[in-house]
Amino acid sequence: SSAASDVYKRQFIIILFACKKKNKTEKTETNKVIFKVDERIEILRIAFNLAVQDYIDPEMLPCDTEYSKRVNNHFKEFKNHQLIKYIDELPNIHFDFPTIGLMYKNCESFEFENIYSKEFSSFGITKGEIDSLKPLLIDFYKKSDFKTFFNKNKKYYGNAIEKIEKQVNDEKLFDYVLNFFQSKEQGLEMVVFVELTNSSNNKAISFYDNYNPKKRATLLGNICEKKDSITTTNEILELDNNRRGTLYHETSHLFTDKLLDKLLDKYIGDLNQYKSLCENCNDIQIKDKIDHLIIYPLQELMSYRQFGKDNGHNFYLNKYKDVRKDIYIKLSEYKPENGIPFEKTYMECMELIKQSASEK
């Protein structure tokens, strides 16, 4: 009947609308900060620590936590493994070494992702050394029963990073950075790989996820002032001003890296003119130097505006006598609410850098 037909049509329209609504929801991407402990990094950090622990500066030793004691107890019998000896003998080995773990597909095969070969020079490592590491890593992984050790500690890893991840999300840190750059982009990810025995440094990871422009990663060391000065924050990570600044810094690269590439040819010009700012540097290092001359003051400006953290603010205004002070002042003039794109300020900062390089 006609009435029955009308009811059917209405039901069909409702179902179709519901499906469309669901599909639209599924495609909505959110921006997020994710904290992780990754076994590829962890196995290389443990191997590195075993290789250098007998002669490293005491101030650079891992935080003396319950976890580091479990690490030592489990792996001490493998201190003479060939992998440990090989790492010890690598000529250019440094604290950033464990980051290359992210260039492997997994810990079972340690198959290297060839797209990352361009990163060898920045790590001071060669393709031959990477190839030599593979069988040693496979053997160490199996003989030390690393998989069991890592799985046994998963609850600890979860507890260690749960609080700081919640703090970052509750604070809407990513939203603050997005608003600063006037960005409406969706689906961005900042992945923070935490090293719970690393007491020395943080490391930016620009090559993460096959150079996906929507994703960036950083290595966050669980830094303690002294090896034996243990507090709860060495076991349960919390968001403090230093870690907040690191996240402002690394998340900003999601925007400034694109700006740098966009402006490189038509605005920055011949990179040789910046040699005075970065002696004996290659083109990649010069680009990095230019970008960081802007990024470091930028993270301090963000901290100052958001929380009134003024030590960095005062440092750039009162201590520096070079181009960094001028850059900080120029950045301070930028206000997202005025609607003028950040790109304009970034270009003006690069002009200051260009002038400074020409005067040296």
C-alpha positions in Angstrom: 0.0 0.0 0.0 1.0 3.7 -0.3 1.1 4.1 3.5 3.3 1.1 3.9 5.5 2.4 1.2 5.9 5.7 2.9 6.8 4.0 6.2 9.5 2.0 4.4 10.9 5.0 2.8 11.1 6.9 6.1 12.9 3.9 7.7 15.3 3.7 4.8 16.1 7.4 5.1 16.7 7.1 8.8 19.0 4.1 8.4 20.9 5.8 5.6 21.3 8.9 7.6 22.5 6.9 10.6 25.1 5.1 8.4 26.3 8.4 7.0 26.6 9.8 10.5 28.5 6.8 11.7 30.9 6.9 8.8 31.5 10.6 9.3 32.4 9.9 13.0 34.7 7.1 12.1 36.7 9.4 9.8 37.1 12.2 12.4 40.8 12.2 13.5 42.0 13.5 16.8 45.3 15.0 17.7 47.0 13.2 20.5 50.2 12.7 22.6 51.0 9.1 23.3 53.6 7.8 25.8 55.3 4.4 25.2 58.1 2.1 26.3 59.3 0.4 23.2 61.2 -2.9 23.3 63.4 -2.1 20.3 64.7 0.9 22.1 64.8 -0.8 25.5 67.0 -3.7 24.3 69.5 -1.3 22.7 69.6 0.9 25.8 70.2 -2.1 28.0 73.0 -3.4 25.7 74.5 0.1 25.6 74.4 0.5 29.4 76.1 -2.9 29.8 78.8 -1.9 27.3 79.8 1.4 29.0 78.9 1.0 32.7 82.4 0.2 33.9 84.0 3.4 32.6 81.2 5.9 32.1 81.1 9.2 34.1 79.2 8.3 37.3 76.9 11.3 36.7 75.8 9.6 33.4 74.9 6.3 35.0 71.2 5.1 35.0 68.9 6.2 37.7 69.3 3.8 40.6 65.7 2.6 40.6 64.1 -0.7 41.4 63.7 -1.2 37.6 67.4 -0.6 36.9 68.2 -3.2 39.6 65.9 -5.7 37.8 67.7 -4.9 34.6 71.1 -5.5 36.1 70.0 -8.7 37.8 68.5 -10.2 34.7 71.2 -9.2 32.2 74.5 -9.2 34.2 75.4 -12.7 33.0 75.3 -11.5 29.4 77.8 -8.7 29.9 80.4 -10.6 27.8 78.0 -11.3 25.0 79.5 -10.5 21.6 76.8 -7.8 21.1 78.0 -5.9 24.1 81.6 -6.1 23.0 80.7 -4.9 19.5 78.8 -1.9 20.8 81.7 -1.1 23.1 84.1 -1.1 20.1 81.9 1.0 17.8 84.0 4.2 17.2 81.2 6.8 17.2 78.8 5.3 19.7 76.9 7.8 21.9 73.8 8.0 24.1 71.5 8.5 21.1 72.5 5.0 19.9 69.3 3.2 21.2 67.1 5.4 19.0 68.2 3.3 16.0 66.0 0.6 17.4 63.0 2.3 15.8 64.5 1.6 12.4 64.0 -2.1 12.9 60.6 -3.7 12.1 60.6 -5.9 15.3 62.9 -7.6 17.8 62.4 -11.1 16.4 64.1 -10.5 13.0 65.7 -7.1 13.5 65.0 -6.5 9.8 66.1 -3.0 9.0 63.8 -0.5 7.3 66.0 0.7 4.4 64.1 4.0 4.1 66.1 5.1 7.2 69.5 4.6 5.6 69.8 8.4 5.1 70.0 8.7 8.9 73.3 6.8 9.2 75.5 9.9 9.1 73.7 11.7 11.9 74.1 8.6 14.1 77.7 8.2 13.1 77.1 4.6 12.0 77.5 2.8 8.7 75.4 0.3 6.8 78.1 -2.3 7.4 77.9 -1.7 11.1 74.1 -2.0 11.0 74.4 -5.3 9.1 76.9 -6.6 11.6 74.5 -5.7 14.5 71.7 -7.8 13.2 72.8 -11.4 14.0 74.2 -10.2 17.4 70.9 -8.5 18.3 69.0 -11.7 17.4 71.3 -13.9 19.4 71.2 -11.5 22.4 67.4 -11.3 22.3 67.0 -15.0 22.3 69.8 -16.0 24.8 68.9 -13.3 27.4 65.2 -14.1 27.0 64.5 -10.4 26.6 60.9 -11.0 25.5 60.0 -12.6 28.8 61.8 -9.8 30.8 60.0 -7.1 28.8 56.6 -8.8 29.2 57.1 -9.2 32.9 57.7 -5.5 33.3 54.7 -4.3 31.1 52.6 -3.4 34.2 55.5 -1.4 35.5 55.9 0.4 32.2 52.2 1.2 32.2 52.2 2.6 35.7 55.4 4.6 35.0 53.8 6.5 32.1 50.1 6.6 32.9 50.2 9.7 35.1 52.2 11.9 32.8 50.1 10.9 29.7 46.9 11.9 31.7 48.5 15.1 32.8 49.4 16.1 29.2 45.9 15.3 27.9 44.1 16.9 30.8 46.2 20.1 30.3 45.4 20.0 26.6 49.0 20.6 25.8 48.6 19.7 22.2 45.6 22.0 21.7 47.7 24.8 23.1 50.4 24.3 20.5 47.8 23.9 17.7 46.2 27.2 18.7 49.5 28.9 18.9 50.2 28.0 15.3 46.5 28.7 14.3 46.3 25.1 13.0 43.1 23.3 12.2 44.9 20.1 11.2 43.6 16.8 12.5 45.2 13.4 13.0 48.5 14.7 14.3 50.5 12.5 16.7 53.3 13.2 19.1 54.7 9.9 20.3 56.9 10.0 23.4 59.2 7.0 23.8 60.3 6.9 27.5 63.6 5.4 28.5 63.3 4.5 32.2 67.0 3.8 32.7 68.3 6.7 30.6 69.7 9.5 32.9 71.5 11.5 30.2 69.4 13.0 27.4 66.3 13.5 25.3 66.4 12.9 21.5 64.2 14.2 18.8 63.1 11.6 16.3 62.2 13.2 13.0 62.3 9.9 11.0 59.5 8.2 12.9 56.8 6.2 11.0 58.5 6.3 7.6 58.7 10.1 7.7 55.0 10.5 8.1 54.5 14.3 8.2 51.6 13.9 10.6 53.7 12.1 13.2 56.7 13.0 15.2 58.4 11.3 18.1 60.9 12.0 20.8 62.9 10.0 23.2 62.4 11.2 26.8 65.0 10.2 29.3 64.0 9.6 32.9 66.6 12.0 34.2 67.7 12.1 37.8 70.1 14.7 39.1 72.3 12.1 40.7 72.4 8.4 40.3 71.3 7.8 43.9 68.9 10.7 44.3 65.7 8.7 43.7 62.3 10.2 44.2 58.9 8.8 43.2 59.1 10.8 39.9 61.8 8.4 38.8 59.3 5.5 39.0 56.1 7.4 38.1 56.8 10.1 35.6 55.1 13.5 36.1 54.8 16.5 33.9 57.2 19.2 35.1 58.3 22.4 33.4 61.3 20.7 31.8 59.3 17.9 30.3 56.6 20.4 29.3 59.2 22.5 27.4 60.5 19.4 25.7 56.9 18.6 24.5 56.3 22.2 23.3 59.6 22.0 21.4 59.0 18.7 19.7 55.4 19.3 18.9 56.3 22.6 17.3 58.5 20.8 14.8 55.3 19.3 13.3 54.7 22.8 12.0 58.2 24.4 11.7 59.7 21.5 9.7 57.1 22.1 7.0 57.7 25.8 7.0 61.4 25.3 6.7 61.0 23.0 3.7 58.5 25.4 2.1 60.7 28.4 2.5 64.1 26.8 2.0 64.6 27.4 -1.8 62.7 30.7 -2.3 63.7 32.4 0.9 66.6 31.0 2.9 68.9 30.9 -0.2 72.3 29.3 -0.5 73.1 27.4 2.7 76.7 28.3 2.4 76.0 31.8 3.7 75.1 30.3 7.1 78.4 28.5 7.5 79.5 31.1 10.1 76.7 29.9 12.3 77.6 26.2 12.1 81.3 25.5 11.4 82.1 22.3 9.5 78.4 21.5 9.1 76.7 19.8 6.2 73.4 21.1 4.7 71.2 19.0 7.0 73.0 20.3 10.0 72.8 23.9 8.8 69.0 23.6 8.3 68.7 22.1 11.8 70.7 24.9 13.2 68.5 27.6 11.6 65.3 25.9 12.8 66.6 25.4 16.3 67.6 29.1 16.6 63.9 29.7 16.4 62.5 26.7 18.2 64.4 27.0 21.4 63.3 30.6 22.1 59.8 29.6 20.9 59.4 26.9 23.6 60.4 29.3 26.3 57.9 31.9 25.0 55.1 29.2 25.1 56.0 28.3 28.6 56.1 32.0 29.6 52.7 32.7 28.1 51.0 29.6 29.4 52.4 29.3 32.9 54.4 32.5 33.6 57.6 30.4 33.6 60.0 33.3 33.3 63.5 31.9 33.7 63.8 31.2 30.0 62.0 34.5 29.2 64.5 36.5 31.3 67.5 34.5 30.0 66.8 35.4 26.4 66.0 39.0 27.1 68.8 39.7 29.6 71.6 37.2 29.1 71.9 36.8 25.3 73.7 39.4 23.3 73.4 37.7 19.9 70.7 36.9 17.4 68.8 34.7 19.8 67.7 37.7 21.8 66.4 39.4 18.6 64.6 36.2 17.6 62.9 36.0 21.0 61.7 39.6 20.8 60.4 39.0 17.3 58.6 35.9 18.4 57.1 37.8 21.4 55.4 40.1 18.9 53.5 37.2 17.4 49.9 36.8 18.8 47.7 34.0 17.3 44.6 36.0 18.2 45.5 38.7 15.6 45.1 36.2 12.8 48.4 36.9 11.1 50.0 33.6 10.1 53.0 32.3 12.1 54.7 31.9 8.7 55.3 35.6 8.5 57.0 35.7 11.9 59.1 32.6 11.0 60.3 34.4 7.8 61.2 37.5 9.8 63.2 35.3 12.3 65.0 33.7 9.4 65.8 37.2 8.0 67.4 38.0 11.4 69.4 34.8 11.2 70.6 35.6 7.7 71.7 39.1 8.7 73.5 37.7 11.7 75.4 35.1 9.6 76.5 37.8 7.1 77.9 39.9 9.8 80.2 37.2 11.2 
